[in-house]
């Protein structure tokens, strides 16, 4: 049984390394917006229900990033409202409903992220 668990955990760690996903075990997980990348880093984050994501805008080349989550079938279930984040600012949101939340920057096409709440 221990061998099966060990192999399973190893597979998960390898998968996360290759996909760039981060599984958070703390109550606050940081998503960085790095200078000149127009990317959320990491792009995929897994957290537990009640976990908080903190976005930090460390991009002096862009004056602002505006992002929101993409609503699911029920438009009222949209978790993130529009968040405007200027250079040097941070924003936090606590996720209390399990699910997958895709989000994007209105200003920079292709700047996307995903939060998996377990």
DSSP file (Angstrom, degrees, kcal/mol; ACC not computed):
  #  RESIDUE AA STRUCTURE BP1 BP2  ACC     N-H-->O    O-->H-N    N-H-->O    O-->H-N    TCO  KAPPA ALPHA  PHI   PSI    X-CA   Y-CA   Z-CA
    1    1 A X     >        0   0    0      0, 0.0     4,-2.1     0, 0.0     5,-0.2   0.000 360.0 360.0 360.0 -42.5    0.0    0.0    0.0
    2    2 A X  H  >  +     0   0    0      1,-0.2     4,-2.6     2,-0.2     5,-0.2   0.885 360.0  53.4 -63.1 -37.6    2.8    2.4    0.9
    3    3 A X  H  > S+     0   0    0      2,-0.2     4,-2.6     1,-0.2    -1,-0.2   0.907 108.1  49.8 -64.0 -41.7    4.5    1.7   -2.5
    4    4 A X  H  > S+     0   0    0      2,-0.2     4,-2.4     1,-0.2    -2,-0.2   0.918 112.4  47.1 -62.9 -44.5    1.3    2.6   -4.4
    5    5 A X  H  X S+     0   0    0     -4,-2.1     4,-2.6     2,-0.2    -2,-0.2   0.913 112.4  50.2 -63.6 -42.9    0.8    5.8   -2.4
    6    6 A X  H  X S+     0   0    0     -4,-2.6     4,-2.2     2,-0.2    -2,-0.2   0.913 111.8  47.0 -62.4 -44.1    4.5    6.8   -3.0
    7    7 A X  H  X S+     0   0    0     -4,-2.6     4,-2.2     2,-0.2    -1,-0.2   0.907 112.6  50.8 -64.6 -41.5    4.2    6.1   -6.8
    8    8 A X  H  X S+     0   0    0     -4,-2.4     4,-2.1     2,-0.2    -2,-0.2   0.921 110.8  47.2 -62.6 -44.9    1.0    8.1   -7.0
    9    9 A X  H  X S+     0   0    0     -4,-2.6     4,-2.4     1,-0.2    -1,-0.2   0.894 110.8  52.7 -64.1 -39.6    2.5   11.1   -5.2
   10   10 A X  H  X S+     0   0    0     -4,-2.2     4,-2.4     1,-0.2    -1,-0.2   0.904 108.5  50.6 -61.9 -41.1    5.6   10.9   -7.4
   11   11 A X  H  X S+     0   0    0     -4,-2.2     4,-2.5     2,-0.2    -1,-0.2   0.904 110.1  49.5 -63.9 -41.4    3.4   11.0  -10.5
   12   12 A X  H  X S+     0   0    0     -4,-2.1     4,-2.4     2,-0.2    -2,-0.2   0.922 110.9  49.5 -63.9 -44.4    1.4   14.0   -9.2
   13   13 A X  H  X S+     0   0    0     -4,-2.4     4,-2.0     2,-0.2    -2,-0.2   0.923 112.2  48.1 -61.6 -44.5    4.7   15.9   -8.5
   14   14 A X  H  X S+     0   0    0     -4,-2.4     4,-1.9     1,-0.2    -1,-0.2   0.918 111.0  50.8 -62.4 -43.5    6.0   15.1  -11.9
   15   15 A X  H  X S+     0   0    0     -4,-2.5     4,-1.8     1,-0.2     6,-0.3   0.913 110.4  49.3 -60.4 -43.1    2.8   16.2  -13.6
   16   16 A X  H  X>S+     0   0    0     -4,-2.4     4,-1.6     1,-0.2     5,-0.6   0.870 108.4  53.9 -65.0 -36.6    2.8   19.5  -11.7
   17   17 A X  H  <5S+     0   0    0     -4,-2.0    -1,-0.2     1,-0.2    -2,-0.2   0.892 113.6  41.8 -65.1 -38.8    6.4   20.1  -12.7
   18   18 A X  H  <5S+     0   0    0     -4,-1.9    -1,-0.2     1,-0.2    -2,-0.2   0.756 119.1  42.8 -82.7 -24.3    5.7   19.7  -16.3
   19   19 A X  H  <5S-     0   0    0     -4,-1.8    -2,-0.2    -5,-0.2    -1,-0.2   0.634 101.8-124.9 -95.3 -14.8    2.4   21.6  -16.4
   20   20 A X  T  <5 +     0   0    0     -4,-1.6    24,-0.5     1,-0.3    22,-0.2   0.584  58.7 149.0  80.8   9.8    3.5   24.5  -14.2
   21   21 A X  E   < -a   44   0A   0     -5,-0.6     2,-0.4    -6,-0.3    -1,-0.3  -0.467  33.5-153.7 -77.2 149.9    0.6   23.9  -11.8
   22   22 A X  E     -a   45   0A   0     22,-1.6    24,-3.7    -2,-0.1     2,-0.6  -0.990   4.0-153.8-125.0 131.4    1.0   24.7   -8.2
   23   23 A X  E     -a   46   0A   0     -2,-0.4     2,-0.4    22,-0.2    24,-0.2  -0.926  20.0-142.1-103.7 122.9   -0.9   23.1   -5.4
   24   24 A X        +     0   0    0     22,-3.8    24,-0.2    -2,-0.6     5,-0.1  -0.669  28.4 172.1 -89.6 134.0   -1.2   25.3   -2.4
   25   25 A X        +     0   0    0     -2,-0.4     2,-0.2     3,-0.1    -1,-0.1   0.384  64.0  76.1-114.5  -0.6   -1.0   24.0    1.1
   26   26 A X  S    S-     0   0    0      2,-0.1    26,-0.1    26,-0.1     3,-0.1  -0.562  90.7-113.4 -98.9 169.8   -1.0   27.4    2.8
   27   27 A X  S    S+     0   0    0     -2,-0.2    25,-2.9     1,-0.2     2,-0.4   0.725 102.9  46.8 -78.0 -20.2   -4.0   29.6    3.3
   28   28 A X  E     -f   52   0B   0     23,-0.2     2,-0.4    66,-0.0    25,-0.2  -0.987  66.5-169.7-126.1 127.9   -2.6   32.3    0.9
   29   29 A X  E     -f   53   0B   0     23,-2.8    25,-3.3    -2,-0.4     2,-0.5  -0.955  17.0-137.3-115.8 132.5   -1.1   31.5   -2.6
   30   30 A X  E     -f   54   0B   0     -2,-0.4     2,-0.5    23,-0.2    25,-0.2  -0.764  13.4-169.0 -95.6 130.7    0.7   34.2   -4.5
   31   31 A X  E     -f   55   0B   0     23,-2.9    25,-2.4    -2,-0.5     2,-0.3  -0.986  18.9-152.2-113.9 121.0    0.2   34.7   -8.3
   32   32 A X  E     -fG  56  41B   0      9,-3.2     9,-2.5    -2,-0.5     2,-0.7  -0.710  15.5-154.2 -98.7 141.5    2.8   37.0   -9.7
   33   33 A X  E     -fG  57  40B   0     23,-2.6    25,-2.2    -2,-0.3     7,-0.1  -0.936  30.1-155.2-109.4 103.8    2.5   39.3  -12.7
   34   34 A X  E >>  -f   58   0B   0     -2,-0.7     3,-1.6     5,-0.6     4,-0.6  -0.417  25.9 -81.5 -86.8 156.1    6.1   39.7  -13.7
   35   35 A X  T 34 S-     0   0    0     23,-0.6    -1,-0.1     1,-0.3    24,-0.1  -0.291 106.2  -7.5 -57.6 125.1    7.6   42.5  -15.7
   36   36 A X  T 34 S+     0   0    0      1,-0.1    -1,-0.3    -3,-0.1    23,-0.1   0.516 107.5  98.1  72.8   7.2    7.2   42.3  -19.4
   37   37 A X  T <4  -     0   0    0     -3,-1.6    -2,-0.1     2,-0.2     3,-0.1   0.763  67.2-149.8 -98.4 -26.3    5.6   38.9  -19.5
   38   38 A X     <  +     0   0    0     -4,-0.6     2,-0.3     1,-0.2    67,-0.1   0.919  61.4 115.8  50.1  45.6    1.9   39.6  -19.7
   39   39 A X        -     0   0    0     -5,-0.3    -5,-0.6    72,-0.1     2,-0.5  -0.986  69.5-125.5-140.4 149.0    1.4   36.3  -17.8
   40   40 A X  E     -G   33   0B   0     72,-0.5     2,-0.5    -2,-0.3    -7,-0.2  -0.816  39.8-121.5 -87.2 134.7    0.1   35.1  -14.5
   41   41 A X  E    S+G   32   0B   0     -9,-2.5    -9,-3.2    -2,-0.5     2,-0.1  -0.949  99.4  20.9-129.6 113.8    2.7   33.1  -12.7
   42   42 A X  S    S-     0   0    0     -2,-0.5    -1,-0.2   -22,-0.2   -21,-0.1   0.576  79.7-163.2 -77.4 159.2    1.8   30.4  -12.1
   43   43 A X  S    S+     0   0    0    -23,-0.2    71,-3.2     1,-0.2     2,-0.5   0.805  78.3  45.0 -78.3 -30.1   -1.0   30.2  -14.6
   44   44 A X  E     +ab  21 114A   0    -24,-0.5   -22,-1.6    69,-0.2     2,-0.4  -0.969  67.8 174.9-120.6 127.1   -2.6   27.2  -12.9
   45   45 A X  E     -ab  22 115A   0     69,-2.4    71,-3.1    -2,-0.5     2,-0.5  -0.997  15.5-157.4-132.6 134.4   -3.1   27.0   -9.1
   46   46 A X  E     +ab  23 116A   0    -24,-3.7   -22,-3.8    -2,-0.4     2,-0.3  -0.948  22.2 167.1-109.6 130.8   -4.9   24.4   -7.0
   47   47 A X  E     - b   0 117A   0     69,-3.1    71,-2.9    -2,-0.5     2,-0.2  -0.887  34.4-107.2-133.8 165.8   -6.1   25.4   -3.6
   48   48 A X    >   -     0   0    0     -2,-0.3     3,-2.4    69,-0.2    47,-0.2  -0.599  53.5 -78.9 -89.0 157.2   -8.4   24.0   -0.9
   49   49 A X  T 3  S+     0   0    0      1,-0.3    47,-0.2    -2,-0.2    -1,-0.1  -0.314 123.7  29.3 -53.4 131.8  -11.9   25.5   -0.3
   50   50 A X  T 3  S+     0   0    0     45,-3.7    -1,-0.3     1,-0.3    46,-0.2   0.367  92.1 134.2  92.8  -3.6  -11.4   28.6    1.9
   51   51 A X    <   -     0   0    0     -3,-2.4    44,-2.7    44,-0.5     2,-0.4  -0.403  47.7-134.5 -77.7 157.5   -8.0   29.3    0.4
   52   52 A X  E     -fH  28  94B   0    -25,-2.9   -23,-2.8    42,-0.2     2,-0.5  -0.917   6.4-152.0-117.5 138.2   -7.0   32.7   -0.7
   53   53 A X  E     -fH  29  93B   0     40,-2.6    40,-2.0    -2,-0.4     2,-0.5  -0.916   9.1-162.3-104.0 133.6   -5.2   33.9   -3.9
   54   54 A X  E     -fH  30  92B   0    -25,-3.3   -23,-2.9    -2,-0.5     2,-0.5  -0.971   4.4-157.9-116.6 117.3   -3.1   37.0   -3.8
   55   55 A X  E     -fH  31  91B   0     36,-2.9    36,-2.0    -2,-0.5     2,-0.5  -0.808   7.0-165.9 -92.1 133.0   -2.2   38.6   -7.1
   56   56 A X  E     -fH  32  90B   0    -25,-2.4   -23,-2.6    -2,-0.5     2,-1.0  -0.980  11.8-147.6-121.9 121.3    0.8   40.9   -7.1
   57   57 A X  E     +f   33   0B   0     32,-2.5    31,-3.0    -2,-0.5    32,-0.1  -0.770  29.5 160.5 -91.6 102.6    1.4   43.2  -10.0
   58   58 A X  E     +f   34   0B   0    -25,-2.2     2,-0.7    -2,-1.0   -23,-0.6  -0.159  37.2 114.5-109.2  35.5    5.2   43.5  -10.3
   59   59 A X    >   +     0   0    0    -25,-0.2     3,-0.9     3,-0.1    28,-0.1  -0.835  33.6 173.4-113.1  93.8    5.1   44.7  -13.9
   60   60 A X  T 3  S+     0   0    0     -2,-0.7    -1,-0.1     1,-0.2    27,-0.1   0.642  76.7  67.8 -73.4 -11.8    6.4   48.3  -14.3
   61   61 A X  T 3  S+     0   0    0      1,-0.1     2,-0.5     2,-0.0    -1,-0.2   0.725  99.9  50.6 -79.9 -20.8    6.1   48.1  -18.1
   62   62 A X  S <  S-     0   0    0     -3,-0.9    25,-0.2     1,-0.1    -3,-0.1  -0.972  72.0-150.2-118.1 129.4    2.3   47.9  -18.0
   63   63 A X  S    S+     0   0    0     -2,-0.5    24,-1.0     1,-0.2     2,-0.3   0.765  75.9   3.5 -69.2 -23.5    0.3   50.5  -16.0
   64   64 A X  E     -C   86   0A   0     22,-0.2     2,-0.4     2,-0.0    22,-0.2  -0.998  48.3-156.8-161.2 152.2   -2.5   48.2  -15.3
   65   65 A X  E     -C   85   0A   0     20,-1.5    20,-2.8    -2,-0.3     2,-0.5  -0.994  15.0-166.9-130.1 129.1   -4.0   44.7  -15.6
   66   66 A X  E     +C   84   0A   0     -2,-0.4    40,-3.3    18,-0.2    41,-0.5  -0.973  18.3 168.8-116.1 121.7   -7.8   44.2  -15.4
   67   67 A X  E     +CD  83 105A   0     16,-2.5    16,-3.1    -2,-0.5     2,-0.3  -0.951  13.9 172.0-139.0 158.7   -9.0   40.7  -15.0
   68   68 A X  E     - D   0 104A   0     36,-1.7    36,-2.1    -2,-0.3     2,-0.2  -0.963  35.8 -97.9-153.0 160.2  -12.1   38.7  -14.1
   69   69 A X  E     - D   0 103A   0     11,-1.2     2,-0.5    -2,-0.3    34,-0.3  -0.524  36.5-114.2 -83.6 156.5  -13.3   35.1  -14.1
   70   70 A X        -     0   0    0     32,-3.1    32,-0.4    -2,-0.2     9,-0.2  -0.785  37.0-120.3 -88.0 124.9  -15.2   33.5  -16.9
   71   71 A X        -     0   0    0     -2,-0.5     4,-0.2     7,-0.1     5,-0.1  -0.322  20.6-137.4 -68.7 149.0  -18.7   32.7  -15.8
   72   72 A X        -     0   0    0      2,-0.5     6,-0.1     3,-0.0    -1,-0.1   0.083  53.4 -61.3 -81.5-158.0  -19.9   29.1  -15.9
   73   73 A X  S    S+     0   0    0      1,-0.2     2,-0.8     4,-0.1     3,-0.1   0.826 131.7  59.1 -60.8 -31.3  -23.4   28.0  -17.1
   74   74 A X  S >  S-     0   0    0      1,-0.1     3,-2.7     2,-0.0    -2,-0.5  -0.874  76.3-157.4-101.0 106.4  -25.0   30.0  -14.3
   75   75 A X  G >  S+     0   0    0     -2,-0.8     3,-1.2     1,-0.3    -1,-0.1   0.750  90.9  62.8 -58.2 -25.5  -23.8   33.7  -14.8
   76   76 A X  G 3  S+     0   0    0      1,-0.2    -1,-0.3    -3,-0.1    -3,-0.0   0.659  90.9  68.9 -72.7 -14.0  -24.5   34.4  -11.1
   77   77 A X  G <   +     0   0    0     -3,-2.7    -1,-0.2    -5,-0.1     2,-0.2   0.457  65.0 128.6 -84.7   0.8  -21.8   31.8  -10.2
   78   78 A X    <   -     0   0    0     -3,-1.2    -7,-0.1    -4,-0.2    23,-0.0  -0.408  43.5-163.9 -59.3 120.8  -19.0   34.0  -11.5
   79   79 A X        +     0   0    0     -2,-0.2     2,-0.5    -9,-0.2    -1,-0.2   0.918  65.7  51.5 -80.7 -45.5  -16.5   34.1   -8.6
   80   80 A X        -     0   0    0     13,-0.0   -11,-1.2   -10,-0.0    -1,-0.1  -0.826  65.6-159.6-101.2 125.4  -14.2   37.0   -9.5
   81   81 A X        -     0   0    0     -2,-0.5     2,-0.2     1,-0.2   -12,-0.1  -0.322  55.1 -57.8 -81.1 179.5  -15.6   40.4  -10.4
   82   82 A X        -     0   0    0    -14,-0.1     2,-0.5    -2,-0.1   -14,-0.2  -0.428  57.2-164.5 -64.9 127.3  -13.4   42.8  -12.4
   83   83 A X  E     -C   67   0A   0    -16,-3.1   -16,-2.5    -2,-0.2     2,-0.5  -0.968   4.5-159.2-114.7 122.2  -10.1   43.4  -10.5
   84   84 A X  E     -C   66   0A   0     -2,-0.5     2,-0.5   -18,-0.2   -18,-0.2  -0.892  11.5-175.3-100.8 128.2   -8.0   46.3  -11.6
   85   85 A X  E     -C   65   0A   0    -20,-2.8   -20,-1.5    -2,-0.5     2,-0.1  -0.926   4.6-164.7-130.6 107.5   -4.4   45.9  -10.5
   86   86 A X  E >   -C   64   0A   0     -2,-0.5     3,-2.4   -22,-0.2   -29,-0.3  -0.424  46.2 -66.5 -84.4 164.4   -1.9   48.7  -11.1
   87   87 A X  T 3  S+     0   0    0    -24,-1.0   -29,-0.2     1,-0.3    -1,-0.2  -0.238 123.9  14.5 -52.1 129.7    1.8   48.3  -10.9
   88   88 A X  T 3  S+     0   0    0    -31,-3.0    -1,-0.3     1,-0.3     2,-0.2   0.318 102.2 117.5  87.3  -7.8    2.9   47.6   -7.3
   89   89 A X    <   -     0   0    0     -3,-2.4   -32,-2.5   -32,-0.1     2,-0.3  -0.512  47.6-154.3 -91.7 160.9   -0.6   46.8   -6.1
   90   90 A X  E     -H   56   0B   0    -34,-0.2     2,-0.3    -2,-0.2   -34,-0.2  -0.932   5.6-167.8-127.7 156.2   -2.0   43.5   -4.7
   91   91 A X  E     -H   55   0B   0    -36,-2.0   -36,-2.9    -2,-0.3     2,-0.3  -0.990   5.7-161.0-140.2 146.2   -5.5   42.0   -4.7
   92   92 A X  E     -H   54   0B   0     -2,-0.3     2,-0.3   -38,-0.2   -38,-0.2  -0.948   8.3-179.0-128.9 149.6   -6.8   39.0   -2.7
   93   93 A X  E     -H   53   0B   0    -40,-2.0   -40,-2.6    -2,-0.3     2,-0.5  -0.971  17.5-144.7-147.0 133.4   -9.8   36.8   -3.1
   94   94 A X  E     -H   52   0B   0     -2,-0.3     2,-0.6   -42,-0.2   -42,-0.2  -0.855  14.7-145.7 -98.5 129.8  -10.9   33.9   -0.9
   95   95 A X        +     0   0    0    -44,-2.7   -45,-3.7    -2,-0.5   -44,-0.5  -0.860  27.1 164.9-100.9 115.7  -12.5   31.0   -2.7
   96   96 A X        +     0   0    0     -2,-0.6     2,-0.5   -47,-0.2    -1,-0.1   0.429  58.5  71.9-108.8  -3.1  -15.3   29.3   -0.7
   97   97 A X  S    S-     0   0    0      2,-0.0    20,-0.1   -48,-0.0    -1,-0.1  -0.962  82.0-126.0-118.6 118.5  -17.0   27.3   -3.5
   98   98 A X        +     0   0    0     -2,-0.5     2,-0.3    20,-0.1    20,-0.2  -0.269  61.3  88.5 -59.7 146.9  -15.2   24.3   -5.0
   99   99 A X  E    S- E   0 117A   0     18,-1.9    18,-3.3     2,-0.0     2,-0.5  -0.931  76.9 -67.3 154.7-174.9  -14.8   24.3   -8.7
  100  100 A X  E     - E   0 116A   0     -2,-0.3     2,-0.6    16,-0.2    16,-0.2  -0.947  40.1-166.9-111.8 126.0  -12.6   25.4  -11.6
  101  101 A X  E     - E   0 115A   0     14,-3.2    14,-2.6    -2,-0.5     2,-0.4  -0.932   1.2-168.2-119.8 109.1  -12.3   29.2  -12.2
  102  102 A X  E     + E   0 114A   0     -2,-0.6   -32,-3.1   -32,-0.4     2,-0.3  -0.758  14.2 179.3 -90.7 141.5  -10.7   30.4  -15.5
  103  103 A X  E     -DE  69 113A   0     10,-2.6    10,-2.4    -2,-0.4     2,-0.3  -0.945   8.5-169.9-141.0 162.9   -9.9   34.1  -15.6
  104  104 A X  E     -DE  68 112A   0    -36,-2.1   -36,-1.7    -2,-0.3     2,-0.5  -0.971  28.1-108.0-150.4 159.7   -8.3   36.5  -18.1
  105  105 A X  E     -D   67   0A   0      6,-2.2     6,-0.3     3,-0.4   -38,-0.3  -0.821  19.3-151.4 -92.0 126.4   -6.9   40.0  -18.4
  106  106 A X  S    S+     0   0    0    -40,-3.3    -1,-0.1    -2,-0.5     3,-0.1   0.867  95.1  45.7 -61.6 -36.8   -9.2   42.3  -20.4
  107  107 A X  S    S+     0   0    0    -41,-0.5     2,-0.7     1,-0.2    -1,-0.2   0.884 111.3  48.6 -78.7 -40.7   -6.3   44.4  -21.6
  108  108 A X  S >  S-     0   0    0    -42,-0.2     3,-2.0     3,-0.1    -3,-0.4  -0.853  79.3-142.8-112.6 101.0   -3.8   41.7  -22.7
  109  109 A X  T 3  S+     0   0    0     -2,-0.7     3,-0.1     1,-0.3    -3,-0.1  -0.324  88.1  27.3 -60.2 137.6   -5.2   39.0  -24.9
  110  110 A X  T 3  S+     0   0    0      1,-0.2     2,-1.1    -5,-0.1    -1,-0.3   0.355  84.2 123.2  90.0  -6.0   -3.8   35.6  -24.1
  111  111 A X    <   +     0   0    0     -3,-2.0    -6,-2.2    -6,-0.3     2,-0.3  -0.774  41.6 152.3 -89.9  99.1   -3.1   36.5  -20.4
  112  112 A X  E     - E   0 104A   0     -2,-1.1   -72,-0.5    -8,-0.2     2,-0.3  -0.845  25.0-175.8-130.4 160.5   -5.1   33.7  -18.7
  113  113 A X  E     - E   0 103A   0    -10,-2.4   -10,-2.6    -2,-0.3     2,-0.4  -0.960  12.2-146.2-149.2 166.6   -5.1   31.8  -15.5
  114  114 A X  E     -bE  44 102A   0    -71,-3.2   -69,-2.4    -2,-0.3     2,-0.5  -0.998   4.5-164.9-140.3 135.0   -6.9   28.9  -13.8
  115  115 A X  E     -bE  45 101A   0    -14,-2.6   -14,-3.2    -2,-0.4     2,-0.6  -0.986   6.5-161.1-119.9 125.3   -7.8   28.3  -10.1
  116  116 A X  E     -bE  46 100A   0    -71,-3.1   -69,-3.1    -2,-0.5     2,-0.6  -0.932   5.4-163.9-107.5 117.2   -8.9   24.9   -9.1
  117  117 A X  E      bE  47  99A   0    -18,-3.3   -18,-1.9    -2,-0.6   -69,-0.2  -0.901 360.0 360.0-106.0 117.0  -10.7   24.9   -5.7
  118  118 A X              0   0    0    -71,-2.9   -70,-0.2    -2,-0.6    -1,-0.1   0.415 360.0 360.0 -98.8 360.0  -10.9   21.5   -4.1
